[in-house]
Amino acid sequence: MRNSYLKQEKSKKKFEEALKMDEKNSEAFFGLARLGEKLKKPSIYQNAVNDVLYNNNDYIPGLVEKCRMAINLQDFDLLKEAYTELLKSDKKSIMGYVYWTFYLLVNQG
């Protein structure tokens, strides 16, 4: 248990160091997002995803991650917002339609 915690802290420090070198490093933000998801710390997860999209609000991988985050947080209003933004940015996004379908199934059964 302790060894796992130390690995997670080490990972977090590496992602933060990468962000100090390049504030727009989307891979480091995604790493932090995954770490926040794994640690079940939604604030880390949300901040990382929001920071990616702050730098580039129509960045397709960031919008897909926002959809994943919304599902993990069970925030279906956020999911609707995210898949709408995703489909607005790329009308042919298969993942956008997957998340739209998921939203419809959850909300309308």
C-alpha positions in Angstrom: 0.0 0.0 0.0 2.7 2.5 1.0 4.8 1.5 -2.1 1.8 2.3 -4.3 1.3 5.7 -2.6 5.0 6.6 -3.1 4.8 5.7 -6.8 1.7 7.9 -7.2 3.4 10.8 -5.5 6.5 10.3 -7.7 4.3 10.3 -10.8 2.5 13.5 -9.7 5.9 15.3 -9.1 7.1 14.3 -12.6 3.9 15.6 -14.3 4.2 18.8 -12.3 7.8 19.2 -13.3 6.9 18.6 -17.0 4.3 21.4 -16.6 6.9 23.8 -15.1 9.0 23.3 -18.3 6.0 23.6 -20.6 2.8 25.0 -19.3 0.8 23.8 -22.3 2.1 20.2 -22.1 -1.2 18.3 -22.7 0.4 14.9 -22.0 1.4 16.0 -18.5 -2.2 17.3 -18.0 -3.6 14.0 -19.2 -1.2 12.2 -16.8 -2.4 14.3 -13.9 -6.0 13.6 -15.0 -5.5 9.9 -15.0 -3.7 10.1 -11.6 -6.6 12.1 -10.2 -9.0 9.5 -11.6 -7.0 6.6 -10.1 -6.7 8.3 -6.7 -10.4 9.2 -6.8 -9.6 12.8 -6.3 -12.0 14.6 -8.6 -10.5 18.0 -8.0 -7.1 16.9 -9.5 -9.0 15.3 -12.4 -11.2 18.3 -13.1 -8.4 20.8 -12.9 -6.2 18.9 -15.3 -8.9 18.5 -17.9 -10.0 22.2 -17.5 -6.4 23.3 -17.9 -6.0 21.4 -21.1 -9.1 23.0 -22.5 -8.2 26.4 -21.2 -5.1 26.4 -23.4 -7.1 25.2 -26.4 -10.9 25.0 -26.1 -11.5 22.9 -29.2 -8.7 20.4 -28.6 -10.4 17.1 -29.5 -8.5 14.8 -27.1 -9.3 17.3 -24.3 -13.0 17.3 -25.1 -13.0 13.4 -25.2 -11.3 13.4 -21.8 -13.9 15.9 -20.5 -16.6 13.4 -21.6 -14.9 10.6 -19.8 -14.5 12.8 -16.7 -18.2 13.7 -16.8 -19.2 10.0 -16.9 -16.8 9.2 -14.0 -18.2 12.0 -12.0 -21.8 11.0 -13.0 -22.4 14.6 -14.1 -24.7 14.2 -17.1 -25.2 17.9 -17.6 -21.5 18.2 -18.0 -21.5 15.2 -20.3 -24.1 16.9 -22.5 -22.0 20.1 -22.6 -18.9 18.2 -23.4 -20.2 16.0 -26.2 -21.9 19.1 -27.7 -18.6 20.9 -27.8 -16.9 17.8 -29.2 -19.4 17.5 -32.0 -19.3 21.2 -32.7 -15.5 21.0 -33.1 -15.6 17.8 -35.2 -19.0 16.8 -36.7 -17.5 13.4 -37.7 -16.2 12.5 -34.2 -17.2 8.9 -33.6 -16.5 9.4 -29.8 -18.8 12.4 -29.8 -21.6 10.2 -31.1 -20.7 7.4 -28.7 -21.0 9.9 -25.7 -24.2 11.3 -27.2 -25.7 7.8 -27.4 -24.5 7.1 -23.9 -26.2 10.3 -22.6 -29.5 9.4 -24.3 -29.4 5.9 -22.9 -28.8 7.1 -19.4 -31.3 9.9 -19.5 -34.1 8.4 -21.5 -33.5 4.7 -21.0 
